[in-house]
């Protein structure tokens, strides 16, 4: 019987070795494989001796979890790493989701151990002083997986309830409005002078700590590595520290050795008038929170306390509520957020056709509605994101009007040139056959095939992962382009004058080998460079090293 593997989901804290737990280090050193976001892998690489380390990009969480499960099922001990705590916006939940989808149970499946770590709210708070001494909450501003209107509701609810708030993922290169909207909501309920702490890269080499206010916080640098901690109505600054009182000033006299009230005396209503009455179950309404001072106002002299109900009266009222008789009926206050599935797909008029019909545009407007989004891409596709519980209805409607549908993500995508609007039509069937057989195939990373219908190669297919050029009734094939970056280069030519009937089998073999052997998130050009050979094609370095002359000096 094959040995069962194990998955550790490790939270390694802020990144400093002093703040990683002993158990986390043990788990990392016991592991055959480490899987994580590349920045996190770099932070802990000196602590591991695993045979294999797989690092992936920022949005590759699902592929990391799936690869961890595959490796553990094959008998390996795997550590999936998260900064902070793995159960707070980390990988713990996703690993369980992947396992559950495969029918995993704790009794019969591979072993899973969640290794806790210090979350960002705790590590950042320690650098600021003591800002989360009272009730606090965490809210991620990333709407990559959560609809923004739901995030906005949570920000508003936390602001109304006077929570200290820690904002995770406040801003990125593409997401810039969320932090602005969050500030606007908060200013409706909090003073502009509310203390705010900005902590970037806590306990790492580039650590930055900034003390500011709610009104001025956007004047400072905020990014994905920043945690924003917003004080409540009683938080204050003192000597470059951000402090939220716990409330002991109401119970004790700070600085005095002898306290004026003994513990049993402090629990009396006259000494703690703000607290809930243990007999009536209500709090006095003549004490209101002062949003400016964070303390409690004294009751008005004219205020008259309400007479207490007898035990019989309270019991009768409770029985009336339970039975639903009499004039008083209690409607339960249930809070249940509607969980919407976001259906994502891409549509195009066809492999060679780039013309949309009026019927197609009408169908797009109908299925997307007011809550969905449409994004036109350089690949002559429109990406759709539609909240729905009926994806089949959407696909049926789009196919009715002749759209070509494909999934979004790490899949095979084919883009063909315009074929001079179909005048050079000999190669179109081959492009359509590739699309029919391989289009939308799930792969370790997005793979783009560029297809040119003539030797003019006007589309520049040689700058895609796989480039195909139809020339003199035969095909030239290129693989391994790197289209962006300072070391960008065209694909390597591997076949010239390929017979048409050999094209589909060759492309299929290349893709199947890549799919079987590439690491998660590894582009085709990286895979080709690492293994040095795909099929019988040997890797050649296409990124020529050009000596750049220094700029001449001028006046």
C-alpha positions in Angstrom: 0.0 0.0 0.0 1.4 3.4 -1.0 2.5 5.7 1.8 0.1 8.6 2.5 1.6 12.0 2.3 0.7 15.0 4.4 0.0 18.7 3.9 1.2 21.4 6.3 -0.4 24.8 5.7 2.1 27.0 7.4 1.7 30.6 8.5 5.2 32.0 9.0 4.2 35.3 10.4 5.5 38.7 9.1 8.7 37.2 7.6 11.2 37.8 10.3 12.9 34.6 11.6 12.4 35.8 15.2 8.6 35.8 14.7 8.2 32.4 13.1 7.0 29.6 15.5 9.1 26.5 16.3 6.3 24.3 14.9 6.4 26.2 11.6 10.1 25.7 11.3 9.7 22.0 12.1 7.0 21.6 9.4 9.1 23.4 6.8 12.1 21.2 7.5 10.1 18.0 7.4 8.7 18.7 4.0 9.7 17.2 0.7 8.2 20.1 -1.2 7.5 23.8 -0.5 4.7 25.5 -2.4 4.0 29.3 -2.2 3.9 32.7 -3.6 7.4 33.6 -4.9 7.9 36.5 -2.5 7.0 34.3 0.5 9.3 31.5 -0.7 12.2 34.0 -0.8 11.5 35.0 2.8 11.8 31.5 4.2 14.2 29.8 1.8 17.0 29.8 4.3 14.9 27.7 6.7 14.1 24.8 4.3 15.9 21.9 2.9 13.2 20.5 0.7 14.0 18.7 -2.5 11.6 20.8 -4.5 10.4 24.3 -4.2 7.6 25.6 -6.4 7.0 29.4 -6.4 4.0 30.9 -8.3 2.5 34.3 -8.9 0.1 36.4 -6.9 -3.1 35.1 -8.3 -2.2 31.4 -8.5 -3.6 30.3 -5.2 -5.9 27.6 -6.7 -3.1 26.0 -8.7 -0.9 26.0 -5.6 -3.6 24.2 -3.5 -4.3 21.7 -6.3 -0.6 20.9 -6.8 -0.1 20.4 -3.0 -3.0 17.9 -2.9 -1.6 16.0 -6.0 1.9 15.8 -4.4 0.5 14.7 -1.0 -1.7 12.0 -2.6 1.5 10.7 -4.3 3.1 10.3 -0.9 5.0 13.6 -0.4 5.1 15.8 2.7 4.2 19.2 1.4 4.2 22.6 3.0 1.9 25.3 1.6 3.1 28.6 3.0 1.3 31.8 3.8 2.6 35.0 5.4 0.9 36.0 8.6 -1.6 33.3 9.6 -2.6 30.7 7.0 -6.2 30.9 8.2 -6.6 34.7 7.8 -6.8 35.5 4.1 -4.3 32.6 3.6 -4.2 29.2 2.0 -5.9 27.1 4.7 -9.4 27.4 3.5 -8.6 26.9 -0.1 -6.6 23.7 0.6 -9.7 22.3 2.4 -11.9 23.4 -0.5 -9.8 21.5 -3.0 -9.8 18.4 -0.8 -13.5 18.5 -0.2 -14.2 18.7 -3.9 -12.2 15.4 -4.2 -14.3 13.7 -1.5 -11.6 13.9 1.2 -12.4 13.1 4.8 -10.1 13.4 7.8 -10.6 9.7 8.7 -9.6 8.2 5.4 -7.7 11.0 3.5 -4.3 12.5 3.7 -3.3 14.3 6.9 -3.7 18.1 7.0 -2.1 20.2 9.7 -2.7 24.0 9.9 0.3 25.7 11.5 -0.8 29.1 12.9 1.3 32.3 12.6 1.2 35.9 13.6 -1.4 37.7 11.4 -0.7 41.2 10.0 -3.2 42.8 12.3 -1.1 41.6 15.3 2.4 42.3 13.9 1.5 45.7 12.6 -0.3 46.6 15.8 2.8 45.8 17.8 4.8 48.3 15.7 2.2 51.0 16.2 1.8 50.6 20.0 -1.5 49.2 21.3 -4.2 50.1 18.7 -6.3 46.9 19.0 -6.8 46.8 22.7 -10.6 47.0 22.2 -12.9 45.3 19.8 -11.4 45.1 16.3 -12.1 43.6 12.9 -10.2 42.9 9.7 -11.6 43.7 6.2 -9.9 43.0 2.9 -10.5 45.7 0.3 -9.6 43.3 -2.6 -12.7 42.8 -4.7 -11.0 40.1 -6.8 -13.1 37.4 -5.1 -15.7 39.5 -3.1 -18.1 41.9 -4.7 -17.3 45.5 -3.8 -20.8 46.4 -2.7 -20.5 43.7 0.0 -17.1 45.0 1.1 -18.6 48.5 1.3 -21.4 47.2 3.5 -18.9 45.7 5.9 -16.8 48.8 6.1 -19.9 50.8 6.9 -21.1 48.3 9.5 -17.6 48.4 11.2 -17.6 52.2 11.1 -21.1 52.4 12.7 -20.2 49.9 15.4 -17.0 51.9 16.3 -14.7 49.0 15.7 -10.9 49.4 15.3 -10.5 48.3 11.7 -7.5 46.7 10.0 -7.7 47.0 6.2 -5.8 44.2 4.3 -5.0 44.5 0.6 -5.9 48.2 0.6 -4.5 49.1 -2.8 -2.6 47.6 -5.8 -1.5 48.8 -9.2 -4.9 48.1 -10.7 -7.1 48.7 -7.7 -6.8 52.3 -6.6 -10.4 53.4 -5.9 -11.2 51.0 -3.1 -9.2 52.7 -0.4 -10.6 56.1 -1.5 -14.2 54.7 -1.1 -13.4 53.1 2.2 -12.1 56.5 3.5 -15.2 58.2 2.3 -17.5 55.8 4.1 -15.4 56.0 7.3 -15.5 59.8 7.3 -19.3 59.6 7.5 -19.0 58.0 11.0 -15.5 58.9 12.3 -13.8 62.2 13.0 -11.3 63.4 10.4 -8.7 63.4 13.2 -9.2 59.7 14.0 -5.7 58.1 14.4 -4.6 55.9 11.5 -1.5 53.7 11.4 0.1 52.6 8.1 2.5 49.7 8.3 4.4 48.5 5.2 6.4 45.2 5.2 6.2 44.7 9.0 9.4 43.2 10.4 11.0 43.0 6.9 14.0 44.8 5.5 11.9 47.6 4.0 9.6 48.2 7.0 7.9 51.6 7.1 5.6 52.8 9.9 3.5 56.0 9.4 1.2 57.7 11.9 -1.5 59.8 10.3 -5.2 60.6 10.5 -8.2 59.4 8.7 -8.5 62.7 6.7 -4.8 62.6 5.6 -4.0 58.9 5.2 -4.3 59.0 1.4 -1.5 61.5 1.2 0.9 58.7 2.1 2.1 55.7 0.1 -0.3 52.8 0.5 0.1 49.5 -1.5 -0.5 45.8 -1.3 2.2 45.4 1.4 0.6 48.0 3.6 -1.8 47.2 6.4 -4.0 50.1 7.4 -5.2 50.3 11.1 -7.9 52.8 11.8 -8.7 53.7 15.4 -12.1 53.9 17.0 -13.5 57.0 18.7 -11.3 56.6 21.8 -8.0 55.9 20.1 -5.3 58.5 20.6 -1.7 59.3 19.8 0.9 59.6 22.5 4.7 59.9 22.0 4.5 58.3 18.5 2.3 55.5 19.7 -1.2 54.7 18.7 -3.3 53.6 21.7 -6.9 52.4 22.1 -8.0 52.4 25.7 -9.6 49.1 27.0 -11.9 51.0 29.3 -10.1 50.5 32.6 -10.3 54.2 33.4 -14.0 53.5 34.2 -13.2 50.7 36.5 -10.0 51.8 38.1 -8.2 55.0 39.0 -4.9 54.7 37.1 -1.9 55.7 39.2 -3.5 55.1 42.5 -2.5 52.0 44.6 -5.8 51.8 46.4 -8.8 51.7 44.1 -11.9 53.5 45.2 -14.3 50.7 44.4 -13.9 47.0 45.2 -14.7 44.4 42.5 -18.2 43.6 43.8 -19.0 47.3 44.1 -18.0 48.0 40.5 -20.6 45.6 39.2 -23.5 47.6 40.7 -25.6 49.6 38.3 -25.0 52.9 39.9 -21.3 52.4 39.4 -21.5 51.1 35.9 -24.6 52.7 34.5 -23.5 52.0 30.9 -23.7 48.2 31.4 -26.6 45.9 30.6 -29.0 45.3 33.5 -28.8 41.6 34.4 -32.5 41.5 35.4 -34.1 43.4 32.6 -31.6 42.6 29.9 -31.4 46.2 28.8 -28.9 49.0 29.0 -29.8 52.5 30.2 -30.5 54.8 27.3 -29.6 58.0 29.2 -25.9 57.3 28.7 -24.7 58.0 25.2 -21.2 57.5 23.7 -19.4 60.8 23.1 -17.8 60.3 19.6 -15.3 63.0 20.3 -14.0 62.0 23.7 -14.7 58.3 23.7 -16.2 58.6 27.2 -19.7 58.5 28.5 -21.9 61.5 29.2 -23.7 61.8 32.6 -27.5 61.4 32.5 -29.6 64.5 32.4 -30.8 65.8 35.7 -34.4 65.7 34.4 -34.1 62.1 33.4 -36.5 59.8 35.3 -35.5 56.2 35.7 -38.1 53.7 34.4 -39.7 51.6 37.0 -38.4 48.0 37.1 -40.7 45.2 36.0 -41.5 42.4 38.4 -40.3 38.9 37.7 -43.9 37.9 36.9 -44.3 40.7 34.4 -41.1 39.8 32.7 -42.0 36.1 32.5 -45.4 36.9 31.1 -43.9 39.2 28.5 -41.4 36.5 27.5 -44.1 33.8 27.3 -46.2 36.1 25.1 -43.3 36.6 22.7 -42.6 32.9 22.4 -46.2 31.9 21.8 -46.8 34.8 19.5 -50.0 35.8 21.3 -50.9 39.3 22.4 -49.8 42.5 20.8 -46.1 41.9 21.0 -44.5 39.8 18.3 -40.7 39.5 17.8 -39.4 39.1 14.3 -36.0 37.5 14.3 -33.2 39.6 12.9 -31.4 37.3 10.5 -28.4 38.6 8.7 -27.6 36.4 5.6 -25.6 37.8 2.8 -26.6 36.4 -0.6 -23.8 34.3 -2.0 -23.6 35.0 -5.7 -21.5 32.9 -8.2 -19.6 35.0 -10.7 -19.7 33.3 -14.0 -16.6 34.2 -16.1 -16.1 33.4 -19.8 -14.8 34.9 -23.0 -16.7 35.3 -26.2 -15.6 36.1 -29.8 -17.3 36.1 -33.2 -15.0 33.2 -34.3 -11.4 32.2 -35.0 -11.1 34.2 -38.2 -14.1 36.4 -38.0 -13.7 39.7 -36.1 -17.1 41.2 -37.0 -19.8 41.4 -34.3 -23.5 41.4 -35.4 -26.2 43.6 -33.9 -27.9 40.5 -32.6 -24.7 39.5 -30.8 -24.3 42.9 -29.1 -28.0 42.8 -28.0 -27.4 39.3 -26.5 -24.3 40.5 -24.6 -26.3 43.4 -23.1 -29.1 41.0 -22.1 -26.9 38.4 -20.3 -24.6 40.9 -18.7 -27.3 43.1 -17.3 -26.6 45.9 -14.8 -24.5 43.9 -12.4 -22.1 42.2 -14.8 -19.1 43.5 -16.6 -17.7 43.3 -20.2 -14.0 43.9 -21.0 -12.6 43.9 -24.6 -9.2 42.4 -24.8 -6.3 42.6 -27.3 -7.1 39.0 -28.3 -10.3 40.1 -30.1 -12.3 38.6 -27.2 -14.8 40.1 -24.7 -14.4 38.9 -21.2 -17.6 38.6 -19.3 -18.1 38.5 -15.5 -21.8 37.8 -14.6 -23.4 37.2 -11.2 -25.7 34.3 -11.8 -27.0 30.9 -10.6 -27.9 29.8 -14.2 -24.7 29.7 -16.3 -26.3 27.3 -18.7 -28.9 29.8 -19.6 -26.2 32.3 -20.4 -24.1 30.0 -22.6 -27.2 28.9 -24.5 -28.2 32.5 -25.3 -24.7 33.4 -26.4 -24.4 30.3 -28.6 -27.8 31.1 -30.2 -26.3 34.2 -31.8 -23.1 32.4 -33.0 -20.5 33.4 -30.4 -17.5 31.2 -29.8 -17.2 30.6 -26.1 -14.0 29.9 -24.0 -13.1 29.8 -20.4 -10.9 32.5 -18.7 -7.7 31.7 -16.8 -4.8 29.4 -17.3 -6.0 28.0 -20.5 -5.0 27.7 -24.2 -6.1 30.7 -26.2 -5.7 31.0 -30.0 -5.6 34.3 -31.9 -5.6 34.3 -35.6 -4.8 37.2 -38.0 -7.6 38.8 -39.9 -6.8 36.6 -43.0 -7.4 39.7 -45.2 -11.0 39.3 -44.3 -11.1 35.8 -45.6 -9.5 36.2 -49.0 -6.6 33.9 -48.0 -8.8 31.2 -46.7 -6.7 28.0 -47.3 -5.4 28.0 -43.7 -8.6 28.9 -41.9 -9.7 25.3 -41.4 -6.4 24.4 -39.6 -6.9 27.3 -37.1 -10.4 26.3 -36.5 -9.4 22.7 -35.9 -6.8 23.7 -33.3 -9.4 25.8 -31.6 -12.0 22.9 -31.6 -9.5 20.4 -30.3 -7.4 22.4 -27.9 -9.1 25.8 -27.3 -9.8 26.4 -23.6 -7.7 23.5 -22.4 -6.6 23.9 -18.8 -2.8 24.3 -18.5 -0.1 25.3 -15.9 -0.2 28.8 -17.2 -2.0 30.8 -19.9 -0.7 29.7 -23.3 -1.2 31.8 -26.4 -1.1 30.4 -30.0 -0.7 33.0 -32.7 -1.8 31.9 -36.2 -0.8 33.7 -39.4 -2.7 32.9 -42.6 0.1 33.9 -45.0 3.8 34.6 -45.2 3.3 38.3 -44.5 2.8 37.3 -40.9 1.3 40.7 -40.2 -0.2 39.6 -36.9 3.3 38.9 -35.4 2.5 35.3 -34.3 6.2 34.7 -33.5 5.7 36.8 -30.3 3.3 34.2 -28.8 4.1 31.1 -26.9 3.5 29.1 -30.1 3.6 30.8 -33.4 2.3 29.3 -36.6 2.8 30.8 -40.1 1.2 29.5 -43.2 3.6 29.9 -46.1 3.7 28.3 -49.6 1.0 25.9 -48.6 3.0 24.6 -45.6 3.6 25.7 -42.1 6.5 27.2 -40.1 6.3 26.7 -36.3 7.9 28.8 -33.6 7.9 28.1 -29.8 8.9 29.9 -26.6 8.5 33.6 -27.2 8.8 36.1 -24.3 6.6 39.0 -25.3 7.3 41.4 -22.5 10.1 42.6 -20.2 13.7 43.9 -20.8 14.7 40.5 -22.1 11.7 40.1 -24.4 12.4 38.0 -27.5 10.7 36.3 -30.4 10.0 32.6 -30.4 12.5 30.1 -31.6 11.9 28.6 -35.0 11.7 24.8 -34.8 10.1 23.6 -38.0 10.0 25.0 -41.5 7.9 23.7 -44.3 5.7 21.4 -42.2 3.1 19.5 -44.2 -0.4 20.6 -43.2 -1.6 17.2 -42.1 1.3 17.1 -39.6 0.4 20.4 -37.9 -2.3 19.4 -35.5 -0.5 16.3 -34.2 2.7 18.3 -33.7 1.0 21.2 -31.8 -0.9 18.6 -29.7 2.3 16.8 -28.7 4.1 20.0 -27.7 1.2 21.1 -25.5 0.7 17.7 -23.9 4.3 17.5 -22.9 4.2 21.0 -21.5 1.0 20.3 -19.6 2.4 17.0 -18.1 5.8 18.4 -16.9 5.6 22.1 -16.4 5.4 23.6 -12.9 2.3 25.5 -11.9 2.5 29.1 -13.2 5.5 28.2 -15.5 5.2 29.9 -18.9 6.2 27.8 -22.0 9.4 29.8 -22.6 10.5 29.2 -19.0 9.7 25.5 -19.3 11.6 25.3 -22.5 14.6 27.0 -21.0 14.5 24.8 -17.9 14.2 21.4 -19.6 16.3 22.3 -22.6 14.3 20.1 -25.0 10.6 19.8 -26.1 10.0 16.7 -28.1 13.2 16.6 -30.3 13.6 20.4 -30.4 16.6 21.7 -28.5 16.5 25.0 -26.7 18.4 28.0 -28.0 18.8 31.3 -26.2 16.9 33.8 -28.2 17.6 36.8 -25.9 20.7 38.3 -27.5 22.8 40.3 -25.1 23.2 43.7 -26.7 25.8 46.1 -25.3 24.2 49.4 -24.5 26.5 52.4 -25.0 26.4 55.1 -22.3 24.4 58.2 -23.1 26.6 61.0 -24.3 27.0 64.0 -22.0 25.4 67.2 -23.1 25.1 70.8 -21.9 
